[in-house]
Every structure is written in structure tokens, then in C-alpha cells.
């Protein structure tokens, strides 16, 4: 009596990088951290990185950052078969010319640049296959298109977006992303490890002592 049980199903998180930050090595390091923590076994771990602008340079920088972080933060017990399966799948798709695998078969991570046309169900299938530090870098023409892509997933399955974006562009993106179900938008590098005082499912001060009122809440940290 008096305890609250907040149930939800499987949730997934993503990274978003605008063109102003797409060629920064520091951006790639922060994004690598958001993906590598928990080896993608947590709902806060980023799976697909949406990149506005030069996604190729970003993917190359991310690959270097993931390799470096593997030495500082070794992967846990997540089976490598998840990486091998993803590698084999995307390696075979390279013949189309729209996919590039930037890592090796026995590396501690898989980084893929995927520029293929996506159908509405593509994001769900791609995100579900990202396990054990498998990252799909997805080029987008404009930041405004990303909430629509996220909206192809069920509202209840969306979790956090790690964002590298100029301050003047944050509010419009946060409003649109929250409307499709995203519960938290955090600075890139903090998405998988939020501040202790913040909830990962939409922050509300009354949560600590009272039942949450009806409605959807999205935290912007």
C-alpha cells in the first residue's frame, strides 16, 4: 500500500548531432560514451545516431572514439554473436553502395554508416539489432525530420535522446521529439548516465513524494 509501480515495456534511446557539431572529435567521444555504457543493455544506451550534415566524417570519428573507449571501458559479458550478426548483415549490404561498415569482424564494436532509403518499419528493425556496442549512423538532411523518424516507433518505447545542437535549435526539437514520446533530452555524453536528481522518464519534482499527474513529461537537461 502506498507504493507506486510504473510499468513499461522495452525502451530505446538515440543520439542526434546537428551539422554544427558533426565534424568534432569531441562530439564523437561523447556519443561513444552514450553508446558504450551498459553495452546497450540499458534503455538509456544510444543505438542509432542521426547526423545532420557530414555523417561520413562523424562515423569515422565515432569509430576511433569507440575503439579508444573499448580500452578504457572494456565491454562486459554481452555475447559477441550480436556484433558478428550485425557485421555479417551490413557487410553483405555494402554492394549496394549505400552502406559502409567501418569496423572489423573481431572488433569490440560495430559502426555502420547506413544511407539506404528507409521504410516506416526500418528504424524498429535497425534499433532492435543494435546490441553489444553496435551503432548505426544515419544521415539526415535536417534536424526537423528526426522526430518524424522517431515517431515510427511506438510512443511507449521511446526513451532518451542525447543531443549535440546549438542552444537556439533545442526548444523546437525538444517540443517535436516530446510530442512523439521521447521522455528525456540530454547533452550528448550524459544521456546514458543522467544526473542523480533527474528521472529518466520525464522529470517532475512531485515524483519524489506524490503520484504523477496525468500527461506526458519530457525532461530537457
mmCIF file of the C-alpha atoms, coordinates in Angstrom:
data_MODEL
# 
_entry.id   MODEL 
# 
loop_
_atom_site.group_PDB 
_atom_site.id 
_atom_site.type_symbol 
_atom_site.label_atom_id 
_atom_site.label_alt_id 
_atom_site.label_comp_id 
_atom_site.label_asym_id 
_atom_site.label_entity_id 
_atom_site.label_seq_id 
_atom_site.pdbx_PDB_ins_code 
_atom_site.Cartn_x 
_atom_site.Cartn_y 
_atom_site.Cartn_z 
_atom_site.occupancy 
_atom_site.B_iso_or_equiv 
_atom_site.pdbx_formal_charge 
_atom_site.auth_seq_id 
_atom_site.auth_comp_id 
_atom_site.auth_asym_id 
_atom_site.auth_atom_id 
_atom_site.pdbx_PDB_model_num 
ATOM 1   C CA . UNK A 1 1   ? 0.000  0.000   0.000   1.00 0.00 ? 1   UNK A CA 1 
ATOM 2   C CA . UNK A 1 2   ? 1.239  3.434   -0.895  1.00 0.00 ? 2   UNK A CA 1 
ATOM 3   C CA . UNK A 1 3   ? 3.866  2.129   -3.332  1.00 0.00 ? 3   UNK A CA 1 
ATOM 4   C CA . UNK A 1 4   ? 3.759  3.020   -6.999  1.00 0.00 ? 4   UNK A CA 1 
ATOM 5   C CA . UNK A 1 5   ? 4.544  0.561   -9.778  1.00 0.00 ? 5   UNK A CA 1 
ATOM 6   C CA . UNK A 1 6   ? 5.424  2.237   -13.054 1.00 0.00 ? 6   UNK A CA 1 
ATOM 7   C CA . UNK A 1 7   ? 5.423  -0.468  -15.706 1.00 0.00 ? 7   UNK A CA 1 
ATOM 8   C CA . UNK A 1 8   ? 6.672  -0.097  -19.255 1.00 0.00 ? 8   UNK A CA 1 
ATOM 9   C CA . UNK A 1 9   ? 7.996  -2.327  -21.963 1.00 0.00 ? 9   UNK A CA 1 
ATOM 10  C CA . UNK A 1 10  ? 11.265 -2.272  -23.835 1.00 0.00 ? 10  UNK A CA 1 
ATOM 11  C CA . UNK A 1 11  ? 12.621 1.229   -24.446 1.00 0.00 ? 11  UNK A CA 1 
ATOM 12  C CA . UNK A 1 12  ? 15.341 2.552   -26.724 1.00 0.00 ? 12  UNK A CA 1 
ATOM 13  C CA . UNK A 1 13  ? 17.446 5.713   -26.919 1.00 0.00 ? 13  UNK A CA 1 
ATOM 14  C CA . UNK A 1 14  ? 19.184 7.617   -29.697 1.00 0.00 ? 14  UNK A CA 1 
ATOM 15  C CA . UNK A 1 15  ? 21.802 10.277  -30.426 1.00 0.00 ? 15  UNK A CA 1 
ATOM 16  C CA . UNK A 1 16  ? 21.223 13.369  -32.542 1.00 0.00 ? 16  UNK A CA 1 
ATOM 17  C CA . UNK A 1 17  ? 24.054 15.524  -33.904 1.00 0.00 ? 17  UNK A CA 1 
ATOM 18  C CA . UNK A 1 18  ? 23.453 18.675  -35.914 1.00 0.00 ? 18  UNK A CA 1 
ATOM 19  C CA . UNK A 1 19  ? 25.746 19.897  -38.669 1.00 0.00 ? 19  UNK A CA 1 
ATOM 20  C CA . UNK A 1 20  ? 27.414 22.412  -36.373 1.00 0.00 ? 20  UNK A CA 1 
ATOM 21  C CA . UNK A 1 21  ? 28.923 19.540  -34.347 1.00 0.00 ? 21  UNK A CA 1 
ATOM 22  C CA . UNK A 1 22  ? 29.125 16.724  -36.891 1.00 0.00 ? 22  UNK A CA 1 
ATOM 23  C CA . UNK A 1 23  ? 32.852 17.042  -37.574 1.00 0.00 ? 23  UNK A CA 1 
ATOM 24  C CA . UNK A 1 24  ? 34.002 17.421  -33.986 1.00 0.00 ? 24  UNK A CA 1 
ATOM 25  C CA . UNK A 1 25  ? 36.144 14.684  -32.441 1.00 0.00 ? 25  UNK A CA 1 
ATOM 26  C CA . UNK A 1 26  ? 34.836 15.711  -29.004 1.00 0.00 ? 26  UNK A CA 1 
ATOM 27  C CA . UNK A 1 27  ? 31.267 15.153  -30.189 1.00 0.00 ? 27  UNK A CA 1 
ATOM 28  C CA . UNK A 1 28  ? 32.195 11.654  -31.325 1.00 0.00 ? 28  UNK A CA 1 
ATOM 29  C CA . UNK A 1 29  ? 33.804 10.899  -27.944 1.00 0.00 ? 29  UNK A CA 1 
ATOM 30  C CA . UNK A 1 30  ? 30.668 11.960  -26.086 1.00 0.00 ? 30  UNK A CA 1 
ATOM 31  C CA . UNK A 1 31  ? 28.460 9.918   -28.404 1.00 0.00 ? 31  UNK A CA 1 
ATOM 32  C CA . UNK A 1 32  ? 30.703 6.874   -27.976 1.00 0.00 ? 32  UNK A CA 1 
ATOM 33  C CA . UNK A 1 33  ? 30.258 7.116   -24.213 1.00 0.00 ? 33  UNK A CA 1 
ATOM 34  C CA . UNK A 1 34  ? 26.460 7.204   -24.506 1.00 0.00 ? 34  UNK A CA 1 
ATOM 35  C CA . UNK A 1 35  ? 26.553 4.051   -26.621 1.00 0.00 ? 35  UNK A CA 1 
ATOM 36  C CA . UNK A 1 36  ? 29.205 2.070   -24.767 1.00 0.00 ? 36  UNK A CA 1 
ATOM 37  C CA . UNK A 1 37  ? 27.856 2.421   -21.228 1.00 0.00 ? 37  UNK A CA 1 
ATOM 38  C CA . UNK A 1 38  ? 25.915 -0.718  -20.315 1.00 0.00 ? 38  UNK A CA 1 
ATOM 39  C CA . UNK A 1 39  ? 26.910 -2.299  -23.676 1.00 0.00 ? 39  UNK A CA 1 
ATOM 40  C CA . UNK A 1 40  ? 23.467 -1.238  -24.951 1.00 0.00 ? 40  UNK A CA 1 
ATOM 41  C CA . UNK A 1 41  ? 21.760 -3.491  -22.416 1.00 0.00 ? 41  UNK A CA 1 
ATOM 42  C CA . UNK A 1 42  ? 20.085 -0.454  -20.837 1.00 0.00 ? 42  UNK A CA 1 
ATOM 43  C CA . UNK A 1 43  ? 17.216 1.618   -22.177 1.00 0.00 ? 43  UNK A CA 1 
ATOM 44  C CA . UNK A 1 44  ? 19.399 4.741   -21.925 1.00 0.00 ? 44  UNK A CA 1 
ATOM 45  C CA . UNK A 1 45  ? 22.074 3.368   -24.283 1.00 0.00 ? 45  UNK A CA 1 
ATOM 46  C CA . UNK A 1 46  ? 22.087 5.040   -27.687 1.00 0.00 ? 46  UNK A CA 1 
ATOM 47  C CA . UNK A 1 47  ? 21.595 2.751   -30.684 1.00 0.00 ? 47  UNK A CA 1 
ATOM 48  C CA . UNK A 1 48  ? 21.095 4.856   -33.817 1.00 0.00 ? 48  UNK A CA 1 
ATOM 49  C CA . UNK A 1 49  ? 22.953 8.160   -34.294 1.00 0.00 ? 49  UNK A CA 1 
ATOM 50  C CA . UNK A 1 50  ? 21.112 10.635  -36.519 1.00 0.00 ? 50  UNK A CA 1 
ATOM 51  C CA . UNK A 1 51  ? 23.579 13.068  -38.071 1.00 0.00 ? 51  UNK A CA 1 
ATOM 52  C CA . UNK A 1 52  ? 22.705 16.252  -39.908 1.00 0.00 ? 52  UNK A CA 1 
ATOM 53  C CA . UNK A 1 53  ? 25.342 17.141  -42.460 1.00 0.00 ? 53  UNK A CA 1 
ATOM 54  C CA . UNK A 1 54  ? 28.656 15.301  -42.867 1.00 0.00 ? 54  UNK A CA 1 
ATOM 55  C CA . UNK A 1 55  ? 27.759 11.865  -41.491 1.00 0.00 ? 55  UNK A CA 1 
ATOM 56  C CA . UNK A 1 56  ? 30.775 10.201  -43.108 1.00 0.00 ? 56  UNK A CA 1 
ATOM 57  C CA . UNK A 1 57  ? 33.299 12.254  -41.141 1.00 0.00 ? 57  UNK A CA 1 
ATOM 58  C CA . UNK A 1 58  ? 31.239 11.764  -37.998 1.00 0.00 ? 58  UNK A CA 1 
ATOM 59  C CA . UNK A 1 59  ? 31.142 7.980   -38.491 1.00 0.00 ? 59  UNK A CA 1 
ATOM 60  C CA . UNK A 1 60  ? 34.923 7.870   -38.920 1.00 0.00 ? 60  UNK A CA 1 
ATOM 61  C CA . UNK A 1 61  ? 35.490 9.935   -35.768 1.00 0.00 ? 61  UNK A CA 1 
ATOM 62  C CA . UNK A 1 62  ? 32.988 7.794   -33.867 1.00 0.00 ? 62  UNK A CA 1 
ATOM 63  C CA . UNK A 1 63  ? 34.795 4.621   -34.900 1.00 0.00 ? 63  UNK A CA 1 
ATOM 64  C CA . UNK A 1 64  ? 38.069 5.931   -33.488 1.00 0.00 ? 64  UNK A CA 1 
ATOM 65  C CA . UNK A 1 65  ? 36.333 7.034   -30.301 1.00 0.00 ? 65  UNK A CA 1 
ATOM 66  C CA . UNK A 1 66  ? 34.622 3.661   -29.844 1.00 0.00 ? 66  UNK A CA 1 
ATOM 67  C CA . UNK A 1 67  ? 37.931 1.838   -30.279 1.00 0.00 ? 67  UNK A CA 1 
ATOM 68  C CA . UNK A 1 68  ? 39.672 4.095   -27.774 1.00 0.00 ? 68  UNK A CA 1 
ATOM 69  C CA . UNK A 1 69  ? 36.863 3.755   -25.241 1.00 0.00 ? 69  UNK A CA 1 
ATOM 70  C CA . UNK A 1 70  ? 36.948 -0.041  -25.528 1.00 0.00 ? 70  UNK A CA 1 
ATOM 71  C CA . UNK A 1 71  ? 40.427 0.119   -23.987 1.00 0.00 ? 71  UNK A CA 1 
ATOM 72  C CA . UNK A 1 72  ? 39.330 2.452   -21.190 1.00 0.00 ? 72  UNK A CA 1 
ATOM 73  C CA . UNK A 1 73  ? 35.950 0.825   -20.610 1.00 0.00 ? 73  UNK A CA 1 
ATOM 74  C CA . UNK A 1 74  ? 36.127 -2.855  -21.684 1.00 0.00 ? 74  UNK A CA 1 
ATOM 75  C CA . UNK A 1 75  ? 32.904 -4.485  -22.760 1.00 0.00 ? 75  UNK A CA 1 
ATOM 76  C CA . UNK A 1 76  ? 31.151 -6.811  -20.334 1.00 0.00 ? 76  UNK A CA 1 
ATOM 77  C CA . UNK A 1 77  ? 29.716 -10.271 -20.870 1.00 0.00 ? 77  UNK A CA 1 
ATOM 78  C CA . UNK A 1 78  ? 27.374 -9.408  -23.735 1.00 0.00 ? 78  UNK A CA 1 
ATOM 79  C CA . UNK A 1 79  ? 27.869 -12.184 -26.324 1.00 0.00 ? 79  UNK A CA 1 
ATOM 80  C CA . UNK A 1 80  ? 29.899 -11.216 -29.382 1.00 0.00 ? 80  UNK A CA 1 
ATOM 81  C CA . UNK A 1 81  ? 27.462 -13.086 -31.567 1.00 0.00 ? 81  UNK A CA 1 
ATOM 82  C CA . UNK A 1 82  ? 25.310 -9.927  -31.597 1.00 0.00 ? 82  UNK A CA 1 
ATOM 83  C CA . UNK A 1 83  ? 28.213 -7.977  -33.113 1.00 0.00 ? 83  UNK A CA 1 
ATOM 84  C CA . UNK A 1 84  ? 29.068 -10.744 -35.555 1.00 0.00 ? 84  UNK A CA 1 
ATOM 85  C CA . UNK A 1 85  ? 25.461 -10.984 -36.699 1.00 0.00 ? 85  UNK A CA 1 
ATOM 86  C CA . UNK A 1 86  ? 25.259 -7.227  -37.296 1.00 0.00 ? 86  UNK A CA 1 
ATOM 87  C CA . UNK A 1 87  ? 28.635 -7.177  -39.040 1.00 0.00 ? 87  UNK A CA 1 
ATOM 88  C CA . UNK A 1 88  ? 27.664 -10.005 -41.407 1.00 0.00 ? 88  UNK A CA 1 
ATOM 89  C CA . UNK A 1 89  ? 24.319 -8.383  -42.210 1.00 0.00 ? 89  UNK A CA 1 
ATOM 90  C CA . UNK A 1 90  ? 25.698 -4.944  -43.041 1.00 0.00 ? 90  UNK A CA 1 
ATOM 91  C CA . UNK A 1 91  ? 28.873 -6.200  -44.706 1.00 0.00 ? 91  UNK A CA 1 
ATOM 92  C CA . UNK A 1 92  ? 26.722 -8.042  -47.236 1.00 0.00 ? 92  UNK A CA 1 
ATOM 93  C CA . UNK A 1 93  ? 24.746 -4.849  -47.906 1.00 0.00 ? 93  UNK A CA 1 
ATOM 94  C CA . UNK A 1 94  ? 27.828 -2.853  -48.893 1.00 0.00 ? 94  UNK A CA 1 
ATOM 95  C CA . UNK A 1 95  ? 27.469 -3.997  -52.504 1.00 0.00 ? 95  UNK A CA 1 
ATOM 96  C CA . UNK A 1 96  ? 24.508 -1.620  -52.816 1.00 0.00 ? 96  UNK A CA 1 
ATOM 97  C CA . UNK A 1 97  ? 26.820 1.339   -52.269 1.00 0.00 ? 97  UNK A CA 1 
ATOM 98  C CA . UNK A 1 98  ? 24.605 2.875   -49.570 1.00 0.00 ? 98  UNK A CA 1 
ATOM 99  C CA . UNK A 1 99  ? 26.137 1.061   -46.583 1.00 0.00 ? 99  UNK A CA 1 
ATOM 100 C CA . UNK A 1 100 ? 29.668 1.221   -45.194 1.00 0.00 ? 100 UNK A CA 1 
ATOM 101 C CA . UNK A 1 101 ? 30.995 -0.879  -42.306 1.00 0.00 ? 101 UNK A CA 1 
ATOM 102 C CA . UNK A 1 102 ? 33.822 0.959   -40.559 1.00 0.00 ? 102 UNK A CA 1 
ATOM 103 C CA . UNK A 1 103 ? 34.913 -1.754  -38.107 1.00 0.00 ? 103 UNK A CA 1 
ATOM 104 C CA . UNK A 1 104 ? 36.342 -5.265  -38.317 1.00 0.00 ? 104 UNK A CA 1 
ATOM 105 C CA . UNK A 1 105 ? 34.714 -8.595  -37.563 1.00 0.00 ? 105 UNK A CA 1 
ATOM 106 C CA . UNK A 1 106 ? 36.555 -9.133  -34.262 1.00 0.00 ? 106 UNK A CA 1 
ATOM 107 C CA . UNK A 1 107 ? 36.465 -5.540  -33.047 1.00 0.00 ? 107 UNK A CA 1 
ATOM 108 C CA . UNK A 1 108 ? 34.797 -4.701  -29.742 1.00 0.00 ? 108 UNK A CA 1 
ATOM 109 C CA . UNK A 1 109 ? 32.169 -2.656  -31.540 1.00 0.00 ? 109 UNK A CA 1 
ATOM 110 C CA . UNK A 1 110 ? 30.363 -2.335  -34.860 1.00 0.00 ? 110 UNK A CA 1 
ATOM 111 C CA . UNK A 1 111 ? 29.958 1.051   -36.544 1.00 0.00 ? 111 UNK A CA 1 
ATOM 112 C CA . UNK A 1 112 ? 27.913 1.285   -39.742 1.00 0.00 ? 112 UNK A CA 1 
ATOM 113 C CA . UNK A 1 113 ? 27.062 4.239   -41.956 1.00 0.00 ? 113 UNK A CA 1 
ATOM 114 C CA . UNK A 1 114 ? 23.634 3.448   -43.427 1.00 0.00 ? 114 UNK A CA 1 
ATOM 115 C CA . UNK A 1 115 ? 22.355 5.789   -46.152 1.00 0.00 ? 115 UNK A CA 1 
ATOM 116 C CA . UNK A 1 116 ? 19.771 3.440   -47.645 1.00 0.00 ? 116 UNK A CA 1 
ATOM 117 C CA . UNK A 1 117 ? 16.171 4.599   -48.108 1.00 0.00 ? 117 UNK A CA 1 
ATOM 118 C CA . UNK A 1 118 ? 14.236 3.544   -45.021 1.00 0.00 ? 118 UNK A CA 1 
ATOM 119 C CA . UNK A 1 119 ? 10.643 2.379   -44.830 1.00 0.00 ? 119 UNK A CA 1 
ATOM 120 C CA . UNK A 1 120 ? 8.440  3.196   -41.856 1.00 0.00 ? 120 UNK A CA 1 
ATOM 121 C CA . UNK A 1 121 ? 9.354  -0.049  -40.060 1.00 0.00 ? 121 UNK A CA 1 
ATOM 122 C CA . UNK A 1 122 ? 13.098 0.242   -40.729 1.00 0.00 ? 122 UNK A CA 1 
ATOM 123 C CA . UNK A 1 123 ? 14.018 2.115   -37.552 1.00 0.00 ? 123 UNK A CA 1 
ATOM 124 C CA . UNK A 1 124 ? 12.405 -0.510  -35.337 1.00 0.00 ? 124 UNK A CA 1 
ATOM 125 C CA . UNK A 1 125 ? 14.305 -3.347  -37.019 1.00 0.00 ? 125 UNK A CA 1 
ATOM 126 C CA . UNK A 1 126 ? 17.596 -1.466  -37.059 1.00 0.00 ? 126 UNK A CA 1 
ATOM 127 C CA . UNK A 1 127 ? 17.369 -0.356  -33.420 1.00 0.00 ? 127 UNK A CA 1 
ATOM 128 C CA . UNK A 1 128 ? 16.446 -3.823  -32.166 1.00 0.00 ? 128 UNK A CA 1 
ATOM 129 C CA . UNK A 1 129 ? 19.553 -5.284  -33.826 1.00 0.00 ? 129 UNK A CA 1 
ATOM 130 C CA . UNK A 1 130 ? 21.905 -2.815  -32.098 1.00 0.00 ? 130 UNK A CA 1 
ATOM 131 C CA . UNK A 1 131 ? 23.337 -4.783  -29.192 1.00 0.00 ? 131 UNK A CA 1 
ATOM 132 C CA . UNK A 1 132 ? 26.796 -5.134  -27.663 1.00 0.00 ? 132 UNK A CA 1 
ATOM 133 C CA . UNK A 1 133 ? 28.058 -1.721  -28.868 1.00 0.00 ? 133 UNK A CA 1 
ATOM 134 C CA . UNK A 1 134 ? 26.591 -1.793  -32.357 1.00 0.00 ? 134 UNK A CA 1 
ATOM 135 C CA . UNK A 1 135 ? 25.958 1.687   -33.769 1.00 0.00 ? 135 UNK A CA 1 
ATOM 136 C CA . UNK A 1 136 ? 24.136 2.715   -36.915 1.00 0.00 ? 136 UNK A CA 1 
ATOM 137 C CA . UNK A 1 137 ? 24.985 6.220   -38.140 1.00 0.00 ? 137 UNK A CA 1 
ATOM 138 C CA . UNK A 1 138 ? 22.054 7.604   -40.083 1.00 0.00 ? 138 UNK A CA 1 
ATOM 139 C CA . UNK A 1 139 ? 22.444 10.748  -42.248 1.00 0.00 ? 139 UNK A CA 1 
ATOM 140 C CA . UNK A 1 140 ? 19.519 13.192  -42.247 1.00 0.00 ? 140 UNK A CA 1 
ATOM 141 C CA . UNK A 1 141 ? 19.023 16.344  -44.284 1.00 0.00 ? 141 UNK A CA 1 
ATOM 142 C CA . UNK A 1 142 ? 17.539 18.396  -41.465 1.00 0.00 ? 142 UNK A CA 1 
ATOM 143 C CA . UNK A 1 143 ? 17.052 18.211  -37.696 1.00 0.00 ? 143 UNK A CA 1 
ATOM 144 C CA . UNK A 1 144 ? 13.317 18.775  -38.143 1.00 0.00 ? 144 UNK A CA 1 
ATOM 145 C CA . UNK A 1 145 ? 12.959 15.391  -39.881 1.00 0.00 ? 145 UNK A CA 1 
ATOM 146 C CA . UNK A 1 146 ? 14.178 13.342  -36.908 1.00 0.00 ? 146 UNK A CA 1 
ATOM 147 C CA . UNK A 1 147 ? 11.045 13.481  -34.697 1.00 0.00 ? 147 UNK A CA 1 
ATOM 148 C CA . UNK A 1 148 ? 9.076  12.046  -37.606 1.00 0.00 ? 148 UNK A CA 1 
ATOM 149 C CA . UNK A 1 149 ? 11.516 9.140   -37.848 1.00 0.00 ? 149 UNK A CA 1 
ATOM 150 C CA . UNK A 1 150 ? 11.307 8.536   -34.095 1.00 0.00 ? 150 UNK A CA 1 
ATOM 151 C CA . UNK A 1 151 ? 7.536  8.644   -34.392 1.00 0.00 ? 151 UNK A CA 1 
ATOM 152 C CA . UNK A 1 152 ? 7.624  5.424   -36.420 1.00 0.00 ? 152 UNK A CA 1 
ATOM 153 C CA . UNK A 1 153 ? 8.246  3.633   -33.113 1.00 0.00 ? 153 UNK A CA 1 
ATOM 154 C CA . UNK A 1 154 ? 5.564  3.056   -30.527 1.00 0.00 ? 154 UNK A CA 1 
ATOM 155 C CA . UNK A 1 155 ? 5.119  6.037   -28.210 1.00 0.00 ? 155 UNK A CA 1 
ATOM 156 C CA . UNK A 1 156 ? 5.764  3.892   -25.132 1.00 0.00 ? 156 UNK A CA 1 
ATOM 157 C CA . UNK A 1 157 ? 9.087  2.546   -26.439 1.00 0.00 ? 157 UNK A CA 1 
ATOM 158 C CA . UNK A 1 158 ? 10.919 5.866   -26.788 1.00 0.00 ? 158 UNK A CA 1 
ATOM 159 C CA . UNK A 1 159 ? 13.316 6.872   -24.026 1.00 0.00 ? 159 UNK A CA 1 
ATOM 160 C CA . UNK A 1 160 ? 16.173 9.382   -24.286 1.00 0.00 ? 160 UNK A CA 1 
ATOM 161 C CA . UNK A 1 161 ? 17.848 11.459  -26.985 1.00 0.00 ? 161 UNK A CA 1 
ATOM 162 C CA . UNK A 1 162 ? 21.444 12.583  -26.463 1.00 0.00 ? 162 UNK A CA 1 
ATOM 163 C CA . UNK A 1 163 ? 21.696 15.876  -28.318 1.00 0.00 ? 163 UNK A CA 1 
ATOM 164 C CA . UNK A 1 164 ? 24.568 17.947  -29.737 1.00 0.00 ? 164 UNK A CA 1 
ATOM 165 C CA . UNK A 1 165 ? 22.832 21.041  -31.024 1.00 0.00 ? 165 UNK A CA 1 
ATOM 166 C CA . UNK A 1 166 ? 23.106 24.862  -30.853 1.00 0.00 ? 166 UNK A CA 1 
ATOM 167 C CA . UNK A 1 167 ? 21.010 26.281  -27.974 1.00 0.00 ? 167 UNK A CA 1 
ATOM 168 C CA . UNK A 1 168 ? 18.715 28.221  -30.295 1.00 0.00 ? 168 UNK A CA 1 
ATOM 169 C CA . UNK A 1 169 ? 17.608 24.980  -32.014 1.00 0.00 ? 169 UNK A CA 1 
ATOM 170 C CA . UNK A 1 170 ? 16.951 22.927  -28.881 1.00 0.00 ? 170 UNK A CA 1 
ATOM 171 C CA . UNK A 1 171 ? 13.455 24.085  -27.919 1.00 0.00 ? 171 UNK A CA 1 
ATOM 172 C CA . UNK A 1 172 ? 11.820 23.377  -31.270 1.00 0.00 ? 172 UNK A CA 1 
ATOM 173 C CA . UNK A 1 173 ? 13.433 19.944  -31.454 1.00 0.00 ? 173 UNK A CA 1 
ATOM 174 C CA . UNK A 1 174 ? 12.556 19.100  -27.842 1.00 0.00 ? 174 UNK A CA 1 
ATOM 175 C CA . UNK A 1 175 ? 8.919  20.079  -28.404 1.00 0.00 ? 175 UNK A CA 1 
ATOM 176 C CA . UNK A 1 176 ? 8.608  17.903  -31.505 1.00 0.00 ? 176 UNK A CA 1 
ATOM 177 C CA . UNK A 1 177 ? 10.513 14.950  -30.002 1.00 0.00 ? 177 UNK A CA 1 
ATOM 178 C CA . UNK A 1 178 ? 8.488  15.071  -26.793 1.00 0.00 ? 178 UNK A CA 1 
ATOM 179 C CA . UNK A 1 179 ? 5.284  15.046  -28.812 1.00 0.00 ? 179 UNK A CA 1 
ATOM 180 C CA . UNK A 1 180 ? 6.156  11.659  -30.342 1.00 0.00 ? 180 UNK A CA 1 
ATOM 181 C CA . UNK A 1 181 ? 7.093  10.098  -26.997 1.00 0.00 ? 181 UNK A CA 1 
ATOM 182 C CA . UNK A 1 182 ? 10.710 10.947  -26.104 1.00 0.00 ? 182 UNK A CA 1 
ATOM 183 C CA . UNK A 1 183 ? 10.903 11.302  -22.306 1.00 0.00 ? 183 UNK A CA 1 
ATOM 184 C CA . UNK A 1 184 ? 14.309 12.932  -21.858 1.00 0.00 ? 184 UNK A CA 1 
ATOM 185 C CA . UNK A 1 185 ? 16.647 15.096  -23.933 1.00 0.00 ? 185 UNK A CA 1 
ATOM 186 C CA . UNK A 1 186 ? 20.148 15.439  -22.532 1.00 0.00 ? 186 UNK A CA 1 
ATOM 187 C CA . UNK A 1 187 ? 23.511 16.773  -23.599 1.00 0.00 ? 187 UNK A CA 1 
ATOM 188 C CA . UNK A 1 188 ? 25.457 14.248  -25.596 1.00 0.00 ? 188 UNK A CA 1 
ATOM 189 C CA . UNK A 1 189 ? 27.694 12.319  -23.217 1.00 0.00 ? 189 UNK A CA 1 
ATOM 190 C CA . UNK A 1 190 ? 25.170 12.439  -20.342 1.00 0.00 ? 190 UNK A CA 1 
ATOM 191 C CA . UNK A 1 191 ? 22.312 10.532  -21.960 1.00 0.00 ? 191 UNK A CA 1 
ATOM 192 C CA . UNK A 1 192 ? 23.242 7.126   -20.530 1.00 0.00 ? 192 UNK A CA 1 
ATOM 193 C CA . UNK A 1 193 ? 24.120 8.489   -17.092 1.00 0.00 ? 193 UNK A CA 1 
ATOM 194 C CA . UNK A 1 194 ? 21.749 11.297  -16.083 1.00 0.00 ? 194 UNK A CA 1 
ATOM 195 C CA . UNK A 1 195 ? 22.138 13.475  -13.038 1.00 0.00 ? 195 UNK A CA 1 
ATOM 196 C CA . UNK A 1 196 ? 21.107 11.670  -9.865  1.00 0.00 ? 196 UNK A CA 1 
ATOM 197 C CA . UNK A 1 197 ? 18.226 14.041  -9.165  1.00 0.00 ? 197 UNK A CA 1 
ATOM 198 C CA . UNK A 1 198 ? 16.637 13.501  -12.566 1.00 0.00 ? 198 UNK A CA 1 
ATOM 199 C CA . UNK A 1 199 ? 14.148 10.873  -13.668 1.00 0.00 ? 199 UNK A CA 1 
ATOM 200 C CA . UNK A 1 200 ? 14.789 9.015   -16.898 1.00 0.00 ? 200 UNK A CA 1 
ATOM 201 C CA . UNK A 1 201 ? 11.053 9.060   -17.700 1.00 0.00 ? 201 UNK A CA 1 
ATOM 202 C CA . UNK A 1 202 ? 10.292 12.760  -17.629 1.00 0.00 ? 202 UNK A CA 1 
ATOM 203 C CA . UNK A 1 203 ? 11.308 14.759  -14.572 1.00 0.00 ? 203 UNK A CA 1 
ATOM 204 C CA . UNK A 1 204 ? 8.662  16.132  -12.242 1.00 0.00 ? 204 UNK A CA 1 
ATOM 205 C CA . UNK A 1 205 ? 9.512  17.368  -8.714  1.00 0.00 ? 205 UNK A CA 1 
ATOM 206 C CA . UNK A 1 206 ? 6.356  15.889  -7.196  1.00 0.00 ? 206 UNK A CA 1 
ATOM 207 C CA . UNK A 1 207 ? 7.504  12.393  -8.229  1.00 0.00 ? 207 UNK A CA 1 
ATOM 208 C CA . UNK A 1 208 ? 9.556  12.153  -5.053  1.00 0.00 ? 208 UNK A CA 1 
ATOM 209 C CA . UNK A 1 209 ? 6.559  12.422  -2.761  1.00 0.00 ? 209 UNK A CA 1 
ATOM 210 C CA . UNK A 1 210 ? 3.343  12.228  -4.735  1.00 0.00 ? 210 UNK A CA 1 
ATOM 211 C CA . UNK A 1 211 ? 1.644  10.468  -7.614  1.00 0.00 ? 211 UNK A CA 1 
ATOM 212 C CA . UNK A 1 212 ? 2.436  11.897  -11.018 1.00 0.00 ? 212 UNK A CA 1 
ATOM 213 C CA . UNK A 1 213 ? -0.472 13.813  -12.591 1.00 0.00 ? 213 UNK A CA 1 
ATOM 214 C CA . UNK A 1 214 ? -1.832 12.596  -15.944 1.00 0.00 ? 214 UNK A CA 1 
ATOM 215 C CA . UNK A 1 215 ? 0.019  13.651  -19.060 1.00 0.00 ? 215 UNK A CA 1 
ATOM 216 C CA . UNK A 1 216 ? 3.345  13.167  -20.797 1.00 0.00 ? 216 UNK A CA 1 
ATOM 217 C CA . UNK A 1 217 ? 6.504  14.708  -19.349 1.00 0.00 ? 217 UNK A CA 1 
ATOM 218 C CA . UNK A 1 218 ? 9.765  15.290  -21.180 1.00 0.00 ? 218 UNK A CA 1 
ATOM 219 C CA . UNK A 1 219 ? 12.907 16.371  -19.349 1.00 0.00 ? 219 UNK A CA 1 
ATOM 220 C CA . UNK A 1 220 ? 15.361 18.732  -21.028 1.00 0.00 ? 220 UNK A CA 1 
ATOM 221 C CA . UNK A 1 221 ? 18.674 18.758  -19.159 1.00 0.00 ? 221 UNK A CA 1 
# 
